[in-house]
Amino acid sequence: MNYLLGLSRQIDRLNQHTGRLANIMILLSCLISAGNALLRYGFNLSDNWPLELQWYMFAIAVMFGASYTFQRNEHVRVDLIYGSVSERAQHWIDIFGIVVFLLPSTILFTWLSWESLFLPSWRILEQSGNSGGLPRYPIKLVVPIGFALLTLQGISELIKRFAALQGLLRIESKYERPVQ
């Protein structure tokens, strides 16, 4: 179990870095948006690449931020029974959700986005349909990478839940009961 917990820590560290990257992408996107607005309305200058760069950065923020959010247990949770059961039962609910829902879907989405989204785009070196736009194939790689990161974080969370059930790890829960 010590090896698995070490692996979990490495995955967590990786996703902490991707979370920082997501934060930087949001900041840069805001700066580019402000600069673009200033150029457009202040100097009557406009180009397509800054607009496309913004949505590239937003895609990176969303796809890389998902695994970071999951690692920090700050994702949206539909609470029907979770808040009213013991910590041990919560770990079992998390394990069930990860094994039955998260891992199968993220593995499938990683594969599908690689095969159906990125590879066809990369093979033809897909470009923007807009004049002065950016190449499309590099940003399409972000989708399978994002799902792969979420898959890895699911594995990390699974390891941590099993370690917690064995009393080897205490998981800090940021879960807050909904207002009744």
C-alpha positions as CSV (number, residue, x, y, z in Angstrom):
1,M,0.0,0.0,0.0
2,N,2.9,2.4,0.6
3,Y,3.9,2.1,-3.1
4,L,0.3,2.9,-4.1
5,L,0.2,5.9,-1.7
6,G,3.5,7.1,-3.2
7,L,1.9,6.8,-6.7
8,S,-1.1,8.7,-5.4
9,R,1.1,11.5,-4.1
10,Q,2.8,11.8,-7.5
11,I,-0.5,12.0,-9.4
12,D,-1.7,14.6,-6.9
13,R,1.5,16.6,-7.4
14,L,1.0,16.4,-11.2
15,N,-2.5,17.7,-11.0
16,Q,-1.5,20.5,-8.6
17,H,0.8,21.7,-11.4
18,T,-2.0,21.4,-14.0
19,G,-4.3,23.3,-11.6
20,R,-1.7,26.1,-11.5
21,L,-1.5,26.1,-15.2
22,A,-5.4,26.4,-15.4
23,N,-5.2,29.4,-13.1
24,I,-2.6,31.0,-15.3
25,M,-4.7,30.4,-18.4
26,I,-7.7,32.2,-16.8
27,L,-5.5,35.2,-15.9
28,L,-3.9,35.3,-19.4
29,S,-7.3,34.9,-21.1
30,C,-8.6,37.9,-19.1
31,L,-5.5,40.0,-20.1
32,I,-5.9,39.1,-23.7
33,S,-9.6,39.9,-23.6
34,A,-8.9,43.3,-22.1
35,G,-6.1,44.0,-24.6
36,N,-8.3,42.9,-27.5
37,A,-11.1,45.1,-26.4
38,L,-8.7,48.0,-26.0
39,L,-7.3,47.5,-29.5
40,R,-10.7,47.0,-31.1
41,Y,-12.6,49.9,-29.5
42,G,-9.7,52.3,-28.8
43,F,-7.7,51.9,-32.0
44,N,-10.2,50.2,-34.4
45,L,-7.8,47.2,-34.7
46,S,-9.0,43.6,-34.7
47,D,-7.7,40.2,-35.5
48,N,-9.0,36.6,-35.1
49,W,-6.0,35.0,-33.4
50,P,-6.5,36.7,-30.0
51,L,-10.1,35.6,-29.9
52,E,-9.1,32.0,-30.7
53,L,-6.3,32.1,-28.3
54,Q,-8.8,33.0,-25.6
55,W,-10.9,30.0,-26.2
56,Y,-7.7,27.8,-26.4
57,M,-6.8,29.1,-22.9
58,F,-10.3,28.5,-21.7
59,A,-10.2,24.9,-23.0
60,I,-6.9,24.3,-21.2
61,A,-8.3,25.8,-18.0
62,V,-11.4,23.6,-18.1
63,M,-9.8,20.4,-19.1
64,F,-6.8,20.7,-16.8
65,G,-8.8,22.3,-14.0
66,A,-11.2,19.3,-13.7
67,S,-8.6,16.9,-12.3
68,Y,-7.3,19.6,-10.0
69,T,-10.8,20.3,-8.7
70,F,-11.4,16.6,-8.2
71,Q,-8.1,16.2,-6.3
72,R,-9.2,19.0,-3.9
73,N,-12.7,17.5,-3.5
74,E,-14.2,20.8,-4.6
75,H,-16.3,19.4,-7.5
76,V,-20.1,19.6,-7.6
77,R,-21.7,16.8,-5.7
78,V,-25.4,15.8,-5.9
79,D,-26.2,14.9,-2.2
80,L,-29.0,12.6,-1.7
81,I,-27.5,10.5,1.1
82,Y,-23.8,11.4,1.3
83,G,-24.0,14.0,4.0
84,S,-26.1,11.8,6.3
85,V,-23.8,8.8,6.4
86,S,-20.6,8.0,8.3
87,E,-17.2,8.9,7.0
88,R,-16.6,5.2,6.2
89,A,-19.8,5.0,4.2
90,Q,-18.8,8.2,2.4
91,H,-15.5,6.5,1.4
92,W,-17.5,3.5,0.0
93,I,-19.8,5.8,-1.9
94,D,-16.8,7.6,-3.4
95,I,-15.2,4.2,-4.4
96,F,-18.5,3.1,-6.0
97,G,-18.8,6.4,-7.9
98,I,-15.1,6.3,-9.1
99,V,-15.2,2.6,-10.2
100,V,-18.7,2.5,-11.7
101,F,-19.0,6.0,-13.2
102,L,-15.8,8.1,-13.3
103,L,-13.1,5.6,-14.5
104,P,-15.2,3.9,-17.2
105,S,-16.4,7.3,-18.6
106,T,-13.0,9.0,-18.5
107,I,-11.2,6.1,-20.0
108,L,-13.8,6.0,-22.8
109,F,-13.6,9.8,-23.3
110,T,-9.8,9.7,-23.4
111,W,-9.8,7.0,-26.1
112,L,-12.7,8.6,-28.1
113,S,-11.2,12.1,-28.0
114,W,-7.8,10.7,-29.1
115,E,-9.2,8.6,-31.9
116,S,-12.1,10.8,-33.1
117,L,-11.1,14.4,-32.2
118,F,-7.3,14.8,-32.1
119,L,-5.9,12.2,-34.6
120,P,-8.1,13.2,-37.5
121,S,-7.3,16.9,-36.9
122,W,-3.5,16.2,-36.5
123,R,-3.4,14.1,-39.7
124,I,-4.6,17.0,-41.8
125,L,-2.9,19.6,-39.7
126,E,-6.3,21.3,-39.3
127,Q,-6.4,25.1,-39.4
128,S,-8.9,27.6,-38.3
129,G,-11.6,28.5,-40.8
130,N,-11.1,32.2,-39.9
131,S,-8.6,34.4,-41.6
132,G,-5.6,34.9,-39.3
133,G,-6.8,32.1,-37.0
134,L,-4.7,29.6,-35.2
135,P,-4.1,25.9,-36.0
136,R,-6.8,23.7,-34.5
137,Y,-5.0,20.4,-34.1
138,P,-2.8,21.4,-31.1
139,I,-5.7,22.5,-28.9
140,K,-7.6,19.3,-29.7
141,L,-4.8,17.4,-27.9
142,V,-5.9,19.1,-24.7
143,V,-9.1,17.1,-24.6
144,P,-7.6,13.6,-24.4
145,I,-4.9,14.9,-22.0
146,G,-7.5,16.4,-19.8
147,F,-9.5,13.2,-19.6
148,A,-6.4,11.2,-19.0
149,L,-5.5,13.5,-16.1
150,L,-9.0,13.0,-14.7
151,T,-8.5,9.2,-15.0
152,L,-5.2,9.4,-13.2
153,Q,-6.8,11.5,-10.4
154,G,-9.6,9.0,-10.1
155,I,-7.0,6.3,-9.6
156,S,-5.3,8.4,-7.0
157,E,-8.6,9.1,-5.1
158,L,-9.4,5.4,-5.2
159,I,-6.0,4.5,-3.6
160,K,-6.6,7.2,-0.9
161,R,-10.2,5.9,-0.2
162,F,-8.9,2.3,0.3
163,A,-6.1,3.6,2.5
164,A,-8.5,5.5,4.6
165,L,-10.7,2.5,5.0
166,Q,-7.7,0.6,6.3
167,G,-6.9,3.4,8.7
168,L,-3.6,4.3,6.9
169,L,-4.7,7.8,5.8
170,R,-7.0,10.5,7.0
171,I,-8.7,12.3,4.2
172,E,-9.5,16.0,4.8
173,S,-13.1,16.4,3.6
174,K,-14.1,19.8,2.3
175,Y,-17.7,18.5,2.0
176,E,-20.3,21.0,3.3
177,R,-23.8,19.9,4.1
178,P,-26.3,21.7,2.0
179,V,-28.5,24.3,3.7
180,Q,-31.7,22.6,4.8
